[in-house]
Amino acid sequence: MDIPNVIDKGKVFMSCVMDKQFTWEYISPQHIVAFIYSGELVLSYGKNSLTFVAGDTVLVSKNQLHRSIKKPVNGQAFKCVSMVLPEEQLRKFYLNRSTLETWAENISKQRPVKPDPLLEGFFGSLLSYFDMQDELPDELVAIKIQEVLTIIDTVDKRVSSVLGTFSEIGKIDLEKYMEEHFMYNLTLEKFAFLTGRSLTTFKSDFKKIFKNTPGKWLTEKRLNLAHHKLNAEKQKTTDVYLSVGFENLSHFSFAFKKAFGYSPSSIYE
């Protein structure tokens, strides 16, 4: 996805994972509010992970790199509804409303929106739409987004500090960000964008800080993390390669053997 140039459009859709765990990495260019009907959702922001269960209303902030793991629980499929919130509608909504300047919790440690019967009733009412299709028709999207924004602003004012803020990504601490997010499989262009830099500036700043090129540094960090997971934590190769940022198993195995002199599978022999 082309993060900076994505079309700003609202969307309300159902996600359902029936019988197995599903993992993906994502950077949403727009804020997302999701409600979990069943199953379990694990969101990892860098090295911090949060677990959400049925009944939780989750806020996923825009331009936040995260790994999402959706799990069926006790024979029940993972099922949730996600509402992608367009900036134009958010600007109109908060134009004449007060907003909090900051959320007390760090974005990477945030808990769900406070539970409330109004929220449960609202999301429960959407189920009848999804009995017929997986996505709300366009003519209903803006209405339902306006409704959920009104409820959330009433029951949990903290959220206004996120949804009611419209500043662009600023230049952030590159060393800290990369140490916390190197295990995500992103292009250098995306790392540059998320740290508030052009690609040229990103590469220049990176070389000054780490005394290495981004490509070599990322490979070394990912392989060292993989080595730890395989040896110290006794994880399986098939579980490790994706979690440390490699795209496929064969590339991971080749790079691992080149770095350490033996294949990752030989650890179990």
N, C-alpha and C positions, 0 to 999 in steps of 0.2 A: 504494500500500500504506500502510496506517495503521501507521506504525512503532511507536509506543508500545504499541499494543493488539493486536499480532499474536498469534495462538495459538502457544504454544510446543510444536511438534511436530517429531519427527524425520522425515527423508525421505532416501531414497537413489534417485537417478535418473540416467539417461544423457542427455547432450546430444550432438547430432550436427549439424554444419553441412556440407553436402555440397559445394557448388560456388561459394560466394561468401562474402565477409566479412560478419560480423554484429556490430553494435555496439549496446550498451545501457548505460544508467546505472542503478546499483542501490545500495541501502543494505540490507544484510541485517540483520534484527533478531536473527539467531542466527549463531554461527560456522559456517563452511563449510570442509570439507576436500575438495579435488578432486584427482583424478589424471588426467593427460593421457595418453591412449593414442596419439593422433596429431594432427598439426596444431600450431597455435601460439596461445597466449593472451597478449594484452597487457593488463595492468591499469595504469590511470593513477590515481594518488592525488594530486589537485591537479596540480602541475606535474611530478611524478615518475612515470616509467613503468617497468614491469618486464616482461620478456618470458619466458614459460615455454614449454617444448617437451616433446615426448614423453618420458615417464619421470619428469617432475617431479610431486611432491606439493605442492600449493599450499594455504596457509592464508589464507582470507579472513575477517578479523575482523569481528565484529558492529559495527553502527553506524559503519562506515567508508564514507564516500562514495567510490565509484570508478566509473570507466568501463571496461567490458569489451569487448575486441575479439577475436573468435574467427575464426581464419583457417585455411582448408585450406592444406596445404603440399605441393608436388611431386605434385599430383594426388591426395593423400590427404585425405579429409574431416577436419575438426576433430572429434575425439571425446574426450569425457571423462566421468567419473562424478563426481557431486557428492553429498556427504553433509552434510545439514543437521543440526547437532548440538543437540538440545534441552537447555536449561539444567538442567532437573531431572536428567537423566541425567549431565550433566557434574558437578553438585554431588555426586551419589552417588559418581561415579568418583573424584573428587579428595578425598573426605572423609577418607580414611586414607592419602593419598599425599602425599609432599613436593612442593612446587612452588617454582620459582625466582621471585624477586620481580620481576625485570625481564628483558626481552630486550635484549641489548646493542644490537641494531639498532633504528632507528626503525621504527615500524609501516609508514610509507610507503616504506621502503627494504628491507623484509624479503625474504629469498630463500626458496626452497622449503624444505620440511621435508627434512632430510638424506636422501639416497637410501640405500636399504638393500634387500637381497634379500627381507627379510620383507615390506616394503611392496609391492614389485613382485609378489611371489607372492600376497599378499592381493587386490590389485586385479585381478590376472590371473584369479583364481578367480571374480570377479564377472561376468566376460564371459558365462559360460554362462547366467546368469540373464537377462541383457539380450538374449540371442538370442531369448528368448520374449516379452519385454515391456520397456518403457522405464523401468519403476519397480519396485523391490522390493516384494513384498507386505508389509503392515503387520506380520505376525507375525515377519518376518525382520529388520526394520529395527533394532530395539533390539539384537538379537544381533550384527549386523554392525557397528553403531556401537561397541558395547562392545569388539569385537575390534580395530577400527582404533585406538581410543583406547589400548588396551593396547600395541599395536605401536609407535605413535608415542611413547608415554611411555617406552618402552624404548630406541628408537633416537635420539630427539632430545628431551632433557629441556627444551630452551629453550621448547618449545611450551607447557609447563605454565604459564609466566608469562602466557600469553594465555588458554588454555582454562580454567585453574584460578583465574581472577580474576573476581569477580562484582560489582564496584562499578558504580554507575550513572554516566552521563555527568555530569561536573562542568562548571561554568562555565569556559570556556576563552577564550583571547585572541581576541576577535572580529575585530579588524583583521587579524591574521595569517591567520586562517581564511578570511575573505572574500577577501582578496587571492590566496589559493591556490586557492579553489574557486568563484570567481564564474562560471566558464564552464560550470558544471553547471546543467542545467535543472530547478531545484527550486522549490517553493513557499516563501514566506517562513516558513510554519509548520515546514517541514522544516529550513530553515536555523536557525531558532530552536532546534529540538530538538537538532540536532547541535552547537550551541554552548552547550548547557546552560541555555537560557533559555525563559521563556514568550514568546509572541509580543509581548506588550506591552512586556516588558523588552528584547527583541531590538530592537524599533523605537526605543525610547528610547535604548539604548546606541549603536545604529547612528548615530542623528542626532548624538549628542554627539561621536562619533569622526570621522565622515565629513562632517559638516555638510551632509547631503543625505538624502533619503528612500532607502530600500533599492531601490525600483523604478527611480527615475531613475539611481541610481548603477550598478546592475546593467546597465541598458540601455547606458549610456555606456561602461562597461568592456568589455562584450561587443562593441560596435560598433568600438571602438578596436582590440581584438584582431583582429576580422575584417578591418579595414582593413589591418592589418599583414600578416596572412596572405595577403590578396589582392595587395597591392602588393609587399611585400618578399620573400615566399616564393613568389609566383606560383601559389598554390593555386587550385583551381576553386571557384566559388560553391557548387556542390552538395556539395563536401567541407567547406566552411567553416561554413555556417550551423549545422549540428548540433554541431560541435566547439566552438563558442563559446556554446552554450546557448539557441539559438533553436529553437522547436518545429516551425516550417514555413518553407518557402522564401519564400512570398509575404509573410509578416509580416516576415521578415528584410529582404527587398528594399525594402519600404515604409519601414521604420525606417532603413535605411542611406541611402536617397535623401534622407529628411527631414533626417538628420544632416549629410551631406556634400554634398548638392546634385546628386548624380549616382548612377545605379544601379550596383550591384556588377558587373553584366554589361558595363557600358560600359568597364570597365578593360581588357577584352580587345579592344575595338574599335580 
